[in-house]
Amino acid sequence: MAFVTGEKPGVGTFACATCWKRLRLDQKSDNLPPCPRCHGTIFIKVG
Ligand SMILES: [Zn+2]
């Protein structure tokens, strides 16, 4: 399942679809940020 920067995909771990850097959201209300490594905006939920 893919999400883009600015969405609120909920709590979980997301991997950047470009460089696979992982980031974690801890709050349901958190917005997905741009990738801190490559500034990519597409993420896959991995956990
Ligand atoms: Zn990236």
PDB file of the backbone (N, CA, C, O) and the ligand in Angstrom, with CONECT records:
HET     ZN  A 101       1
ATOM      1  N   MET A   1       0.841  -1.191   0.000  1.00  0.00           N
ATOM      2  CA  MET A   1       0.000   0.000   0.000  1.00  0.00           C
ATOM      3  C   MET A   1       0.882   1.249   0.000  1.00  0.00           C
ATOM      4  O   MET A   1       1.792   1.358   0.821  1.00  0.00           O
ATOM      5  N   ALA A   2       0.627   2.178  -0.897  1.00  0.00           N
ATOM      6  CA  ALA A   2       1.476   3.360  -1.040  1.00  0.00           C
ATOM      7  C   ALA A   2       0.775   4.600  -0.497  1.00  0.00           C
ATOM      8  O   ALA A   2      -0.446   4.741  -0.571  1.00  0.00           O
ATOM      9  N   PHE A   3       1.591   5.487   0.049  1.00  0.00           N
ATOM     10  CA  PHE A   3       1.105   6.763   0.581  1.00  0.00           C
ATOM     11  C   PHE A   3       2.005   7.871   0.056  1.00  0.00           C
ATOM     12  O   PHE A   3       3.152   7.630  -0.320  1.00  0.00           O
ATOM     13  N   VAL A   4       1.483   9.067   0.034  1.00  0.00           N
ATOM     14  CA  VAL A   4       2.296  10.196  -0.417  1.00  0.00           C
ATOM     15  C   VAL A   4       2.449  11.208   0.716  1.00  0.00           C
ATOM     16  O   VAL A   4       1.635  11.275   1.637  1.00  0.00           O
ATOM     17  N   THR A   5       3.516  11.988   0.615  1.00  0.00           N
ATOM     18  CA  THR A   5       3.792  13.049   1.585  1.00  0.00           C
ATOM     19  C   THR A   5       2.566  13.937   1.764  1.00  0.00           C
ATOM     20  O   THR A   5       1.930  14.352   0.796  1.00  0.00           O
ATOM     21  N   GLY A   6       2.248  14.219   3.042  1.00  0.00           N
ATOM     22  CA  GLY A   6       1.094  15.059   3.351  1.00  0.00           C
ATOM     23  C   GLY A   6      -0.112  14.265   3.797  1.00  0.00           C
ATOM     24  O   GLY A   6      -1.012  14.804   4.440  1.00  0.00           O
ATOM     25  N   GLU A   7      -0.137  12.979   3.460  1.00  0.00           N
ATOM     26  CA  GLU A   7      -1.231  12.136   3.926  1.00  0.00           C
ATOM     27  C   GLU A   7      -1.029  11.778   5.402  1.00  0.00           C
ATOM     28  O   GLU A   7       0.059  11.941   5.954  1.00  0.00           O
ATOM     29  N   LYS A   8      -2.105  11.286   6.023  1.00  0.00           N
ATOM     30  CA  LYS A   8      -2.047  10.817   7.405  1.00  0.00           C
ATOM     31  C   LYS A   8      -2.344   9.331   7.402  1.00  0.00           C
ATOM     32  O   LYS A   8      -3.480   8.919   7.640  1.00  0.00           O
ATOM     33  N   PRO A   9      -1.321   8.519   7.133  1.00  0.00           N
ATOM     34  CA  PRO A   9      -1.555   7.078   6.965  1.00  0.00           C
ATOM     35  C   PRO A   9      -1.715   6.326   8.276  1.00  0.00           C
ATOM     36  O   PRO A   9      -1.993   5.127   8.268  1.00  0.00           O
ATOM     37  N   GLY A  10      -1.542   7.016   9.410  1.00  0.00           N
ATOM     38  CA  GLY A  10      -1.680   6.346  10.700  1.00  0.00           C
ATOM     39  C   GLY A  10      -0.338   5.900  11.247  1.00  0.00           C
ATOM     40  O   GLY A  10       0.716   6.148  10.662  1.00  0.00           O
ATOM     41  N   VAL A  11      -0.415   5.223  12.409  1.00  0.00           N
ATOM     42  CA  VAL A  11       0.804   4.786  13.081  1.00  0.00           C
ATOM     43  C   VAL A  11       1.431   3.628  12.312  1.00  0.00           C
ATOM     44  O   VAL A  11       0.736   2.722  11.853  1.00  0.00           O
ATOM     45  N   GLY A  12       2.759   3.673  12.178  1.00  0.00           N
ATOM     46  CA  GLY A  12       3.434   2.568  11.519  1.00  0.00           C
ATOM     47  C   GLY A  12       4.768   2.986  10.948  1.00  0.00           C
ATOM     48  O   GLY A  12       5.201   4.129  11.094  1.00  0.00           O
ATOM     49  N   THR A  13       5.420   2.023  10.285  1.00  0.00           N
ATOM     50  CA  THR A  13       6.716   2.267   9.661  1.00  0.00           C
ATOM     51  C   THR A  13       6.528   2.308   8.158  1.00  0.00           C
ATOM     52  O   THR A  13       5.836   1.470   7.579  1.00  0.00           O
ATOM     53  N   PHE A  14       7.149   3.290   7.538  1.00  0.00           N
ATOM     54  CA  PHE A  14       6.998   3.535   6.102  1.00  0.00           C
ATOM     55  C   PHE A  14       8.366   3.606   5.464  1.00  0.00           C
ATOM     56  O   PHE A  14       9.291   4.167   6.051  1.00  0.00           O
ATOM     57  N   ALA A  15       8.513   3.057   4.287  1.00  0.00           N
ATOM     58  CA  ALA A  15       9.788   3.092   3.573  1.00  0.00           C
ATOM     59  C   ALA A  15       9.626   3.916   2.311  1.00  0.00           C
ATOM     60  O   ALA A  15       8.658   3.759   1.567  1.00  0.00           O
ATOM     61  N   CYS A  16      10.586   4.797   2.081  1.00  0.00           N
ATOM     62  CA  CYS A  16      10.601   5.611   0.869  1.00  0.00           C
ATOM     63  C   CYS A  16      10.690   4.701  -0.355  1.00  0.00           C
ATOM     64  O   CYS A  16      11.515   3.788  -0.388  1.00  0.00           O
ATOM     65  N   ALA A  17       9.862   4.938  -1.343  1.00  0.00           N
ATOM     66  CA  ALA A  17       9.848   4.089  -2.531  1.00  0.00           C
ATOM     67  C   ALA A  17      11.060   4.333  -3.426  1.00  0.00           C
ATOM     68  O   ALA A  17      11.339   3.535  -4.321  1.00  0.00           O
ATOM     69  N   THR A  18      11.780   5.425  -3.194  1.00  0.00           N
ATOM     70  CA  THR A  18      12.951   5.742  -4.019  1.00  0.00           C
ATOM     71  C   THR A  18      14.242   5.181  -3.416  1.00  0.00           C
ATOM     72  O   THR A  18      15.012   4.511  -4.103  1.00  0.00           O
ATOM     73  N   CYS A  19      14.476   5.461  -2.119  1.00  0.00           N
ATOM     74  CA  CYS A  19      15.765   5.068  -1.511  1.00  0.00           C
ATOM     75  C   CYS A  19      15.593   4.070  -0.374  1.00  0.00           C
ATOM     76  O   CYS A  19      16.587   3.592   0.173  1.00  0.00           O
ATOM     77  N   TRP A  20      14.369   3.745  -0.007  1.00  0.00           N
ATOM     78  CA  TRP A  20      14.034   2.765   1.028  1.00  0.00           C
ATOM     79  C   TRP A  20      14.438   3.191   2.427  1.00  0.00           C
ATOM     80  O   TRP A  20      14.492   2.368   3.341  1.00  0.00           O
ATOM     81  N   LYS A  21      14.717   4.456   2.596  1.00  0.00           N
ATOM     82  CA  LYS A  21      14.887   4.956   3.966  1.00  0.00           C
ATOM     83  C   LYS A  21      13.574   4.756   4.712  1.00  0.00           C
ATOM     84  O   LYS A  21      12.503   5.052   4.182  1.00  0.00           O
ATOM     85  N   ARG A  22      13.656   4.254   5.938  1.00  0.00           N
ATOM     86  CA  ARG A  22      12.455   4.014   6.720  1.00  0.00           C
ATOM     87  C   ARG A  22      12.210   5.158   7.688  1.00  0.00           C
ATOM     88  O   ARG A  22      13.146   5.751   8.225  1.00  0.00           O
ATOM     89  N   LEU A  23      10.947   5.453   7.899  1.00  0.00           N
ATOM     90  CA  LEU A  23      10.605   6.386   8.958  1.00  0.00           C
ATOM     91  C   LEU A  23       9.358   5.888   9.655  1.00  0.00           C
ATOM     92  O   LEU A  23       8.564   5.129   9.099  1.00  0.00           O
ATOM     93  N   ARG A  24       9.209   6.343  10.901  1.00  0.00           N
ATOM     94  CA  ARG A  24       8.114   5.851  11.713  1.00  0.00           C
ATOM     95  C   ARG A  24       7.204   7.004  12.109  1.00  0.00           C
ATOM     96  O   ARG A  24       7.670   8.080  12.483  1.00  0.00           O
ATOM     97  N   LEU A  25       5.922   6.767  12.023  1.00  0.00           N
ATOM     98  CA  LEU A  25       4.944   7.718  12.543  1.00  0.00           C
ATOM     99  C   LEU A  25       4.368   7.144  13.827  1.00  0.00           C
ATOM    100  O   LEU A  25       3.939   5.990  13.868  1.00  0.00           O
ATOM    101  N   ASP A  26       4.363   7.968  14.883  1.00  0.00           N
ATOM    102  CA  ASP A  26       3.920   7.510  16.193  1.00  0.00           C
ATOM    103  C   ASP A  26       2.522   7.992  16.566  1.00  0.00           C
ATOM    104  O   ASP A  26       1.949   7.538  17.557  1.00  0.00           O
ATOM    105  N   GLN A  27       1.977   8.906  15.777  1.00  0.00           N
ATOM    106  CA  GLN A  27       0.663   9.468  16.090  1.00  0.00           C
ATOM    107  C   GLN A  27      -0.245   9.304  14.883  1.00  0.00           C
ATOM    108  O   GLN A  27       0.180   9.466  13.739  1.00  0.00           O
ATOM    109  N   LYS A  28      -1.492   8.983  15.156  1.00  0.00           N
ATOM    110  CA  LYS A  28      -2.468   8.862  14.069  1.00  0.00           C
ATOM    111  C   LYS A  28      -2.623  10.169  13.290  1.00  0.00           C
ATOM    112  O   LYS A  28      -2.957  10.170  12.106  1.00  0.00           O
ATOM    113  N   SER A  29      -2.368  11.293  13.994  1.00  0.00           N
ATOM    114  CA  SER A  29      -2.569  12.611  13.382  1.00  0.00           C
ATOM    115  C   SER A  29      -1.327  13.115  12.662  1.00  0.00           C
ATOM    116  O   SER A  29      -1.352  14.213  12.105  1.00  0.00           O
ATOM    117  N   ASP A  30      -0.223  12.336  12.656  1.00  0.00           N
ATOM    118  CA  ASP A  30       1.002  12.781  11.986  1.00  0.00           C
ATOM    119  C   ASP A  30       0.845  12.751  10.470  1.00  0.00           C
ATOM    120  O   ASP A  30       0.266  11.824   9.903  1.00  0.00           O
ATOM    121  N   ASN A  31       1.377  13.791   9.830  1.00  0.00           N
ATOM    122  CA  ASN A  31       1.453  13.792   8.368  1.00  0.00           C
ATOM    123  C   ASN A  31       2.748  13.116   7.947  1.00  0.00           C
ATOM    124  O   ASN A  31       3.772  13.221   8.622  1.00  0.00           O
ATOM    125  N   LEU A  32       2.681  12.431   6.832  1.00  0.00           N
ATOM    126  CA  LEU A  32       3.891  11.833   6.267  1.00  0.00           C
ATOM    127  C   LEU A  32       4.775  12.963   5.725  1.00  0.00           C
ATOM    128  O   LEU A  32       4.337  13.739   4.875  1.00  0.00           O
ATOM    129  N   PRO A  33       6.027  13.058   6.218  1.00  0.00           N
ATOM    130  CA  PRO A  33       6.920  14.122   5.730  1.00  0.00           C
ATOM    131  C   PRO A  33       7.581  13.694   4.424  1.00  0.00           C
ATOM    132  O   PRO A  33       7.454  12.539   4.017  1.00  0.00           O
ATOM    133  N   PRO A  34       8.288  14.614   3.763  1.00  0.00           N
ATOM    134  CA  PRO A  34       9.120  14.188   2.640  1.00  0.00           C
ATOM    135  C   PRO A  34      10.242  13.294   3.170  1.00  0.00           C
ATOM    136  O   PRO A  34      10.609  13.386   4.341  1.00  0.00           O
ATOM    137  N   CYS A  35      10.774  12.449   2.329  1.00  0.00           N
ATOM    138  CA  CYS A  35      11.879  11.585   2.740  1.00  0.00           C
ATOM    139  C   CYS A  35      13.055  12.443   3.202  1.00  0.00           C
ATOM    140  O   CYS A  35      13.479  13.343   2.478  1.00  0.00           O
ATOM    141  N   PRO A  36      13.597  12.173   4.419  1.00  0.00           N
ATOM    142  CA  PRO A  36      14.715  12.975   4.916  1.00  0.00           C
ATOM    143  C   PRO A  36      16.004  12.742   4.137  1.00  0.00           C
ATOM    144  O   PRO A  36      16.931  13.547   4.238  1.00  0.00           O
ATOM    145  N   ARG A  37      16.086  11.678   3.376  1.00  0.00           N
ATOM    146  CA  ARG A  37      17.319  11.391   2.640  1.00  0.00           C
ATOM    147  C   ARG A  37      17.257  11.914   1.206  1.00  0.00           C
ATOM    148  O   ARG A  37      18.180  12.589   0.751  1.00  0.00           O
ATOM    149  N   CYS A  38      16.178  11.605   0.495  1.00  0.00           N
ATOM    150  CA  CYS A  38      16.148  11.933  -0.939  1.00  0.00           C
ATOM    151  C   CYS A  38      15.003  12.881  -1.311  1.00  0.00           C
ATOM    152  O   CYS A  38      14.843  13.235  -2.478  1.00  0.00           O
ATOM    153  N   HIS A  39      14.212  13.288  -0.320  1.00  0.00           N
ATOM    154  CA  HIS A  39      13.078  14.193  -0.546  1.00  0.00           C
ATOM    155  C   HIS A  39      11.997  13.552  -1.401  1.00  0.00           C
ATOM    156  O   HIS A  39      11.168  14.248  -1.987  1.00  0.00           O
ATOM    157  N   GLY A  40      12.005  12.248  -1.470  1.00  0.00           N
ATOM    158  CA  GLY A  40      10.942  11.535  -2.173  1.00  0.00           C
ATOM    159  C   GLY A  40       9.609  11.709  -1.464  1.00  0.00           C
ATOM    160  O   GLY A  40       9.567  12.022  -0.274  1.00  0.00           O
ATOM    161  N   THR A  41       8.531  11.506  -2.192  1.00  0.00           N
ATOM    162  CA  THR A  41       7.203  11.740  -1.638  1.00  0.00           C
ATOM    163  C   THR A  41       6.296  10.521  -1.707  1.00  0.00           C
ATOM    164  O   THR A  41       5.104  10.629  -1.418  1.00  0.00           O
ATOM    165  N   ILE A  42       6.826   9.373  -2.080  1.00  0.00           N
ATOM    166  CA  ILE A  42       6.025   8.155  -2.140  1.00  0.00           C
ATOM    167  C   ILE A  42       6.599   7.143  -1.152  1.00  0.00           C
ATOM    168  O   ILE A  42       7.798   6.861  -1.146  1.00  0.00           O
ATOM    169  N   PHE A  43       5.715   6.610  -0.324  1.00  0.00           N
ATOM    170  CA  PHE A  43       6.142   5.693   0.727  1.00  0.00           C
ATOM    171  C   PHE A  43       5.286   4.426   0.701  1.00  0.00           C
ATOM    172  O   PHE A  43       4.105   4.452   0.354  1.00  0.00           O
ATOM    173  N   ILE A  44       5.923   3.322   1.080  1.00  0.00           N
ATOM    174  CA  ILE A  44       5.235   2.042   1.189  1.00  0.00           C
ATOM    175  C   ILE A  44       5.174   1.670   2.683  1.00  0.00           C
ATOM    176  O   ILE A  44       6.164   1.798   3.403  1.00  0.00           O
ATOM    177  N   LYS A  45       4.016   1.217   3.128  1.00  0.00           N
ATOM    178  CA  LYS A  45       3.909   0.798   4.528  1.00  0.00           C
ATOM    179  C   LYS A  45       4.617  -0.545   4.699  1.00  0.00           C
ATOM    180  O   LYS A  45       4.333  -1.504   3.981  1.00  0.00           O
ATOM    181  N   VAL A  46       5.538  -0.601   5.653  1.00  0.00           N
ATOM    182  CA  VAL A  46       6.303  -1.835   5.871  1.00  0.00           C
ATOM    183  C   VAL A  46       6.111  -2.394   7.279  1.00  0.00           C
ATOM    184  O   VAL A  46       6.616  -3.477   7.576  1.00  0.00           O
ATOM    185  N   GLY A  47       5.416  -1.707   8.129  1.00  0.00           N
ATOM    186  CA  GLY A  47       5.237  -2.229   9.483  1.00  0.00           C
ATOM    187  C   GLY A  47       4.270  -1.381  10.282  1.00  0.00           C
ATOM    188  O   GLY A  47       4.004  -1.680  11.446  1.00  0.00           O
TER     189      GLY A  47
HETATM  190 ZN    ZN A 101      14.071   8.540   0.013  1.00  0.00          ZN2+
END
